[in-house]
């Protein structure tokens, strides 16, 4: 029996997220633009972890009329990450992949061959982490776990 679950639930409604984003832009003296909103919307609606380039390509595909530049994508992602509205996973020379922070806590399994990312929650693991921090007299504020390895698909490909 599996004690973990795949995880993709969003915990923040889009309108609340958009309102927070507009406030963030205002605080930073930046204008709210349709391009920035589309970046947020694409992240919100994606079940994938996106590189800035993949996000830019997706925007160009779905909204070519906006003419959103890659620099706008990078700047917006940086702002969102600094404000903790998005989180990123680093892939060294391959760069970062981003996801919206509008989900409950979850962990990641990352394939080092193809770059696929699987999100999961394991309550027994979460409880063990809490026990360890308590035993060591540590007050946990947040945590993340990334497990790196080779996914089943990539393993099967090498067997052929």
N, C-alpha and C positions, 0 to 999 in steps of 0.2 A: 504494500500500500504506500503510495506517495504521500509524504507529509508536506509537500510544497505545492504551490499553485502558480500557474502562469499569471502574469499581472499586467493589466493595461487600463485599469479604471482611473478615470480622471476625478479629482476631488474638488475642482473649482469650476464653476460655470463660466462660459466664455464671456458673458457680459461683465461679470465681476473682474475677470482677468483683464479685459479691455479697459475697464475703469481704472484699475491699478496701473496699467501700462500708460494711460494718458496722464495720470498723476506723476508717474516716474519721469516722463518726458518733460512735463512742466517744471518739476523740481530741478531738472538738469538743463533747463533753458532751451529745450529742443522743441521743434514743431511736431505736431501730430500730422502724419501724412498717410495717404492711402497705401503707399509702399510699405511703410512700417507696420501698418495694420495687417497687411497681407502676410508679412513675415510672421507675425504673431499668430494669425489665423492658420497658416500652413503648419506651424509647429503644433498648434492645438489639435488640429485634425489628423496629424500624422501618428501612426503607431510605430514608426521607425525612429531610430536615432540618426539624425541627418548631419552630414558635413555641410559647411557653408556653401560649398560648390553644388552639392546635391539639392540643397534648399533653393539656391539661386536658379538652378536648372528647372526645378519644379515650378517656381514662380514664373519663369519665362514661358514654360509650357502652358500653364493655366491662365496667365495674365500678361501676354506679350505686350498689350497696349500700355502697360504701366512703365515699361522701360526701366525696371528696377536694376540698378547696378550692383555688382558684386561687392563694392565698397560699402554700400548701404546695408547689405546683408551682414557683412563683418562688423560694422559699427553697431548695428542694432543687436546682434548676438552678444557682443562685448558688453553693451549696456545691460541687457537682460541677464547675463551671467553675473555681472558685478552686483546687480540688485537681487540675485538669487531667484529670479523668476524662471531661469533655465539652468540646467546643469550640463556639464560636459564630461565626456570620457576621452582621455587622451590616448592617441595611437602613435606616439612618437613622431617619426618623420611623416607619417600619413596624416597627421593633424588631429583635430578634435571632431567628435560627433556630439551633437546636442539633442537634448530632450527637454520638454517643458517640465517645470517643477510642479505642475498642477496635479500630481499623482501622490497617493500615499507612499510611504517608504517601501522600497523594493531593492533587490540586489540584482547583479548582472552576471551572466556567463558569457564570455566573449571568445569567439573563435579567432585564433591567431593566424589562421590560414585565409579564411574568406572575410573576416571582419563581422560576421553576423553576431547579433546581440540578443540574448534571451533574458527577459526579466522574470524574476520569481520572488515569492515570499515563502519563507519557511518559519513558521511560528516557533518551533522547537529551537531553531538556530537563534532567532531573535531573543528568546528567553534566556538562552545560554549566554549570549553576549551581555545582557543586562546583569545576570548573576556574576559574570567575571568582573564587570566594572564595579559592581557593588562590593565584591570581595576585596578588590584592590583599592577601595575607598575613592573611586573615581566617579565624578558626576558626568555622565555622558550627555552631550548636547545634541549630537548627530553622529551618524556613521554611514559609511558606504562600504560595500564589499564587491569586488570584482574578481571573478574566477576566470583565469585564462587557460585555454586549452584548445583542442581540435574537436570541432563538432562532428556529429555522426555522418553528415553528408560528405564532409571533406575526408573523413576516415574511409568511407565507402569508395570515394573517388581514387584514393591511393591504392586500394585493393584491386582495382580493375587493371 
